[in-house]
């Protein structure tokens, strides 16, 4: 027999997710009638009933037939708790055994709470089927000789239930039944009174998230922790937070789940209302009245500072909300846990939470199950709907909100209706889903950042982030900070290959924003992203007054651009990879608002119309890859707003002298300008010495100068006048010998140069290289120079990617580490590698084995050879500490061959601590070993700070790659300063 809290399998998916009004019973009582019906079970039943608990108790003594009655099954499935009273003859009843199997199945599928009572038997007898249980099963096995699977199922159920937490009469209340029953009733009442939150109708895969977050919460520890749950709208943050709340709230002195904080805070006295709700939930008194937010903060600190509580703030989007409720951990008692769900990562960083759990999209298997529950009321699609269901799953992209909304919408619809709905969704997103996703977009307060999001959504998904930043900056969008904000709002992601990605439904939401005011009039949209729309509009010669961005990229058969007179307000023109483009319409010169033109890889375009150079507003011009573009007009200098000019891999032989008039030019790239092949170097690029104006130093705003892969011997211009130059790129200029007055110019620059790339410059003079090393090693400049030996003044040296040493005992304070690395590149890989040494992916770790701490860069990304500040706290390294420095790069391209370290004490540059990086490279084969100058044997890395298994795997990969053909490429010197 059983008493239990039941739930309808159709309306409810898990016990903790359901409001009590949906349960049929609180308790289902399962027992052996002849053992306990008229004594213990009867007393327990009336005690529970008197406590107001709704119970199912089967009073049918005699049963017939082979299967449980449907009424019993409904009662078991419709109860929240099952209590099983184990007595001596319990196992002898096949009906009791069938009830037990059904109960344990409900525990597995419906998360039902099962509580065993061991009345006059021991848990061991139940678990192992010994004693009276052994006798019962001997008879079962004889009776069910031809159906032993049934007997095995019963045994498994007994083993599982005996392992659950329950009550043993012989070891509780000294065997007094009355006290024993009272204790049971108290605990059942407490369980029922601890109101669980409704999680979801079908909480698929929620448990796995709860398990992952549980580790970070560390419930039971005496510290106070704040944990963030981060993710885009509709990803399931609130659902997960509710499940966490249901699982742990009973272990705290007080609990509060503040739902929909974002909307509540918008109401009059919204923050005060949240404070009152928090105090009411925990103190259980309605007499609390708060006059102001400041008074509420004091009341929270005064009343809750000694209580271990769990508080969940759901959907937080402003720091003011947290300031009013839980700004500091010490407002609450030891053991408290504060959980915040939000879409804004920066908010969690500002709050300095202890950990952040980023909710990711559901996998295809779980997605299909969730969709099926809503669309078919089953865990899998019905016959003939599988392919359609998978198409819906693909469209939803693992977003639970979309799966639930579309699953419910498609419930009980025909296959034709499913197909029609899918076709519609490709053009018109579902309104309910869009409204939820748009909350994040509306939460971005800056209109420029919203424009960046719309531009990326329409044109730049899958594009390299650096490339897009150049374009957006050319439009005056301050792209780096804008992109950072969008990433923190979970609206945008950057892939491992440094390309923009976003959820397909966010992309659709953005494009719907563009078209929403004029859904059937593309000519009035601010952006056109479908080629057919753009072609249709342009061929009709409609006046597109609102058109600001025209993207015709990858139009492979476009030979002529449209008449731009129909686009008076155009701001951005993208023609990338229009490989048949021959001519740009001359009316382009009349576009007074045009700020960006991107003609990258237009391989047939030979020139721009003369009117083009009349554009006073143009800020970014990209001509890279226009391999037939042979010249720029002499009046280039009249484009007064130009800040970025990229003309890599063109046929330009001579840069117009008027370029020096571009006082706003910040980024100039003439990398690999082919020109006509020279006789001496027929395979190399050859923008030669006379191809660059001598007075280039007049470009007073220039920050980046990229002249890689050209054939000049010396820069005839004086770079000392480029007072704002930060990055000079001269890699693969194989005839280059020196740069006039470059070392001496350091002290003259108001914004000192940060990076100079000379990888592959094999003709540099020895004197020039030595002056660079001696002058710049402590100047904070990143350099790539030929060479293959670590300088002798690096005290600690060793072969391989790591070096061990002991910090010496000296009087001055350790200020900086200097790290020198010799790297090599695999020949066949390097020939196809498009990056440079400045963009190697990897890590640099500073491990203090004495203190068991690790600091450094994880990983070393795009700024490896720029100035590296504050990556290591040198005050964490004291005299006598055993230290290891470890450098790891992408082993399939670069390998670390040697490493050296030197220490800098009490060093200050311009009143500030600085970080520095120097890179020295060599193309000569170098297979000789250097003398092992390790200061001490390598030791095991700290298992608490580094993933040893991952590190060992990397080292195995390095050993494997070491057998392949390598070419010595670089020496890197990195100086890492004190992190204040």
Buried (B, 14 or more C-beta within 10 A) or exposed (E): BBBBBBBBBEEBBBBBBBEEEBBBBBBBBBBBBEBBBEEBBEBBBEBBBEBEBBBBBBEEEEBEEEEBEEEBBBBBBBBBBBBBBBBBBBBBBBBBBBBBBBBBBBBEEBBBBBBBBBBBBBBEBBBBBBBBBEBBBEEBEEEBEEEEEBBEBBBEBBEBBBEBEBBBBEEBBEEEBEEBBBBBBEEBBEBBEEEBBBBBBBBBBBBEBBEEBEEBBBBEEEEBBBBBBBBBBBBBBBBBBBBBBBBBBEEBBBBBBBBEBBEBBEEEBBBBBBBBBBBBBBBEEEEBEBEEBEEBBEBBBEBBEEBBBBBBBBBBBBBBBBBBBBBBBEBBBBBBBBBBBBBBBBBBEEBEBBBBBEBEBBEEEBBBBBBBBBBBBEEEBEEEBEEBBBBBBEBBBBBBBBBBBBBBBBEEEEEEEBEEBBEEBEEEBBEBBBEBBBBBBEBBEEEBBBBBBBBBBBBBBEBBBEBBBBBBBBBBBBBEEBBBBBBBBBBBBEEEEBBBBBBBBBBBBBBBBBBEEEEEEBBBBBBBBEBEBBBBBBEEEBEBEBBBBBBBBBBEEBEEBBEBBBBBBBBBBBBBBBBBBBBBBBBBBBBEBBBBBBBBBBBBBBBBBEBBBBBEBBBBBBBBBBBBBBBBBEBBBBBBBBBBBBBBBBBBBBBBBBBBBBEBBBBBBBBBBBBEEBEEEEEBBBBBBEBBBEEBBBBBBBBBBBBBBBBBEEBBBBBBBBBBBBBBBBBBBBBBBBBEEBBEBBEEBEEBBBBBBBBBBBEBEEEBBEBBBEBBBBBBBBBBBBBBBBBEEBBBBBBBBBBBBBBEEEEEEBBBBBBBBBBBBBEEBBEEBEEBBBBBBBBBBBBBBBBEBBBBBEBBEBBBBBBBBEBBBBEBBEEEBBBBBBBBBBBEBBBBBBBBBBBBEEBEEEEEBBBBBBBBBBBEEBEEEBEEBBEEEEEEBBEEBBEEEEBEEBBEBBEEBEEEEBBBBBBBBBBBBBBE
